[in-house]
Amino acid sequence: MIVIGVMVSITLAPGMTFADKTLPLVFDTQFQLKVNQTFSINSTGITVKFLNVTADSRCPSDVTCIWQGETRILVNVIQNNQDRGNFNLASSAGQQNLAVRVFDGYSISVGKVEPYPLGGKKLPPSDYLVTFEITKFGVSSPLHQFKSGVNSSDVKCNSIFQLVIKAADGSPACVTPPTAQKLIERGWAKSTSSVTTPDSTKIITLQQNNQEITLSKGQRFLLNLGSNYDWSLNVDNNTVISRVPNITVTQGAQGLFEAHYEGKTILGATGDPPCLKATPRCGMPSILFKVNVIVS
């Protein structure tokens, strides 16, 4: 017997998202539940209760189908004694599982759903055994990475923060680029970058989006838009400013630029989330960055 299925386009409900696995894995745990069972993770304060199976369109194991179907699971999530609500999770054979973003970057998703249905027989809720996974992707604190055995110079920083090494004890710290420059100048910290940052060097970040930047001829600036996006850069007039070649810049920076001649130009950048390259593609939008540069 051959069952012909229909491919269904899944629309994510509010609060639902594909888990973003483009960042380092900070937390990951798996557990199995039957209907009405709960599981608590003391370190996160999260408690998950498996409420019900709301739909099961999986292809029976004794049937040939052109679509493998999916299972929809209803769970309740409590964090630190606060009810986060009920969420529908979906497990689709051959596809990246849907996940609900619960809070603070944590995601809960459905992995294996047992048993597999047989043709013509509907499984009672009490028969289901579901494997859940709770993950958190991001960058843990620099101190946590350091204590975990990561070398100070290899510590990763979030967003537009820059890594510096404390001069006193060699421990890492993640600070904004302007703060890093001040700490390095005062001798409190050492930079991990091979780029020297003299007093005349500006640091341009996402905070300067759509602003006007004034430079003097010969002045340099470091463009540091962070590493959470894949950046494509464009300078309207490279005779006014251009990127300095053969310079290694700090983590999260896109280049060191120098002002050459008087004039005006626009430095633009498009940031694409890395998950756009995943299969399936995520729904995160790209972001645009632009500064008007005046050299006098």
SVG drawing of the C-alpha trace seen along z (x, -y; Angstrom):
<svg xmlns="http://www.w3.org/2000/svg" viewBox="-7 -70 58 73">
<polyline fill="none" stroke="black" stroke-width="0.4" points="0.0,0.0 1.3,-3.5 0.0,-6.5 0.3,-9.8 0.9,-12.7 0.8,-16.4 3.7,-18.7 2.7,-21.2 4.2,-24.7 4.8,-25.3 4.2,-28.8 5.9,-29.5 3.6,-30.8 4.5,-33.8 7.4,-32.9 8.6,-30.1 11.9,-30.1 14.4,-27.7 17.2,-27.1 20.2,-29.2 23.2,-26.8 25.6,-29.2 27.0,-30.2 29.1,-28.2 27.1,-25.7 26.9,-26.8 24.4,-24.4 22.9,-21.1 20.9,-18.4 18.5,-15.6 15.8,-13.8 12.8,-11.5 9.3,-12.0 5.9,-10.3 2.7,-12.2 2.1,-14.0 5.7,-13.5 8.0,-16.4 11.8,-17.0 13.7,-19.7 17.1,-21.1 18.3,-22.7 21.2,-24.6 18.8,-26.5 15.7,-26.6 13.7,-25.1 11.0,-22.5 9.3,-20.9 6.0,-19.0 4.9,-16.8 1.2,-17.6 0.0,-15.9 0.5,-14.8 -1.7,-17.2 -1.0,-15.7 0.9,-12.7 1.1,-12.5 4.2,-10.4 4.3,-7.8 3.5,-4.4 6.6,-2.1 4.8,0.5 3.8,-2.0 5.7,-3.7 5.1,-7.5 6.4,-10.4 6.4,-12.6 7.5,-11.4 5.1,-13.6 5.5,-15.2 4.6,-15.0 3.3,-18.0 3.9,-17.9 2.4,-20.2 4.6,-21.1 4.5,-23.5 7.6,-25.3 8.3,-26.8 11.4,-28.7 12.3,-29.8 8.7,-29.1 7.4,-31.4 5.0,-29.8 6.3,-30.5 3.2,-29.0 2.4,-26.1 4.2,-25.6 3.7,-23.4 6.8,-21.7 7.2,-19.9 9.4,-17.0 9.6,-16.5 11.5,-13.6 14.4,-14.7 14.1,-18.3 15.6,-20.6 13.3,-20.4 11.3,-23.4 12.0,-24.9 10.5,-27.4 12.8,-30.1 12.0,-30.0 14.1,-32.7 17.6,-34.1 18.6,-32.2 17.4,-28.7 15.6,-26.6 13.6,-23.4 13.1,-21.0 11.7,-17.6 14.1,-14.8 13.0,-11.2 9.4,-10.3 8.6,-6.7 7.0,-4.3 6.5,-4.6 2.9,-4.2 1.7,-1.2 -0.7,-1.5 -4.4,-2.0 -3.6,-2.2 -3.7,-5.4 -1.4,-5.5 -2.9,-6.4 -1.2,-9.3 0.1,-7.0 2.2,-5.1 4.4,-8.0 7.9,-8.4 9.5,-11.6 13.1,-12.7 13.5,-16.5 16.6,-18.7 17.2,-22.0 20.1,-24.0 21.6,-27.4 23.8,-28.8 26.0,-31.9 29.2,-32.8 29.7,-32.1 31.4,-34.7 35.1,-35.2 35.9,-34.1 33.9,-30.9 35.8,-30.1 39.1,-30.9 38.3,-28.7 37.3,-25.9 40.8,-25.8 40.6,-28.2 43.7,-30.3 43.1,-34.0 44.0,-34.9 41.5,-32.4 38.5,-33.6 35.5,-34.5 33.5,-37.7 29.8,-38.4 28.5,-41.0 30.7,-44.1 32.8,-43.5 36.6,-43.3 38.8,-40.9 41.5,-42.4 43.9,-40.7 44.3,-42.2 47.8,-43.2 47.8,-42.3 46.9,-38.6 46.6,-37.7 42.9,-37.0 40.5,-37.9 37.8,-40.6 35.3,-41.5 34.7,-45.3 33.5,-47.7 36.2,-48.9 36.3,-52.5 36.7,-51.1 39.4,-48.7 41.3,-51.5 41.2,-53.5 42.2,-50.5 45.1,-49.7 46.3,-53.3 46.2,-53.3 48.1,-50.1 45.3,-48.2 45.0,-45.8 46.8,-44.4 45.2,-44.0 45.2,-40.6 45.2,-42.3 48.2,-42.8 46.7,-46.2 48.2,-49.1 45.6,-51.7 47.2,-55.2 45.3,-58.1 44.3,-59.3 42.5,-56.0 38.8,-56.0 36.8,-52.9 33.5,-52.7 30.8,-50.3 27.1,-49.6 26.3,-52.4 27.5,-54.9 25.0,-53.6 23.6,-56.4 26.0,-58.9 28.5,-61.3 32.2,-60.7 34.8,-63.4 38.5,-62.5 41.7,-64.3 44.0,-63.3 46.1,-60.3 43.8,-59.4 42.8,-55.8 39.7,-54.1 38.9,-50.5 35.6,-49.2 34.2,-46.8 30.7,-45.7 31.0,-42.4 31.0,-38.8 27.3,-37.9 26.8,-38.6 28.6,-37.9 29.5,-41.4 29.9,-42.7 31.5,-46.1 31.3,-48.8 33.1,-52.2 31.6,-54.6 34.9,-56.5 38.1,-54.7 40.2,-57.8 38.8,-59.4 39.2,-56.4 40.3,-52.8 41.0,-49.7 44.6,-49.3 46.0,-46.0 47.9,-43.3 46.7,-44.2 45.3,-41.7 42.5,-43.1 40.9,-42.1 38.1,-39.5 34.8,-41.0 36.4,-43.8 36.1,-44.2 39.2,-46.2 41.4,-49.2 40.7,-52.1 42.7,-55.3 41.7,-58.7 43.6,-59.8 42.1,-63.0 39.6,-65.6 36.1,-64.8 33.0,-62.8 32.1,-59.2 29.8,-56.6 31.0,-53.4 28.2,-50.8 27.9,-47.3 25.3,-44.5 25.2,-42.0 23.7,-38.6 23.0,-36.2 25.1,-33.0 22.0,-30.8 20.9,-32.0 23.4,-29.5 21.8,-26.7 19.3,-24.2 16.6,-25.1 17.3,-28.9 16.4,-30.8 14.0,-33.7 16.3,-36.3 16.6,-39.5 19.8,-41.0 20.9,-44.4 22.2,-47.5 25.0,-49.8 26.1,-53.1 28.3,-56.0 28.9,-59.2 32.6,-59.9 34.0,-63.5 37.7,-64.0 39.0,-67.5"/>
</svg>
